Amino acid sequence: MIRSVMMLALFLGFNNLFAQEELVFTNGQWYTTGEQQSAHQTFYENGNLKAKYKLQNGVLNGEAIFFDEEGNKKELGFFKDGEKHGDWIRWNDQHQKIGEASYYYGEKDGEWKIWNDQGQQLYEIQYDRGEKTGLWKMWNENGELVSEKEH
C-alpha cells in the first residue's frame, strides 16, 4: 500500500512539473496558461511575420513588434499586465518614424511626437496618466509653428 501511494505521489509530482505551461489557441492567437513567460509570433497568409510578442500567464507582457505584410517593422512597444506601458514607436510605409508615444498602464503618459510622411514634425504634446498637460505645439506642413496651448 505504501509503495502504491509513493508511486502515485511521484507520478503526480512529475505530471505537475511538465504541466506548468500549456498553449491554448483562441481567436486566432496562441496563449499560455502557465506561469512562465514565453515568446509568440503570428504570421500573414503570405507567411511573413505579422507580430512578435511575449505572454506571461496568458497576458501580454514585455516587448511587442508589429510588421506590415512585406515584413517591414510598423510598430514597436511594450506591454505590462496586458496594457500598453512605456515607449512606443510607429513607422510609415517608407520606414520613416511617424510617431513616438508613451503609456502608463494603458493611459497616455509623457511626451508624444507625431510627424508626417515627409518627416516634418506636426505635433508635440504632453500627457500625465491620461490627462492633457504642459505645452502642446502644432506645426503646419511647411514647418511653421501654428499653435501653442498650455494645458
Secondary structure, DSSP 8 states (H G I E B T S, - for coil): -HHHHHHHHHHHHHHHHHTS--EEEETTEEEE-SSSEEEEEEE-TTS-EEEEEEEETTEEEEEEEEE-TTS-EEEEEEEETTEE-EEEEEE-TTS-EEEEEEEETTEE-EEEEEE-TTS-EEEEEEEETTEEEEEEEEE-TTS-EEEEEE-
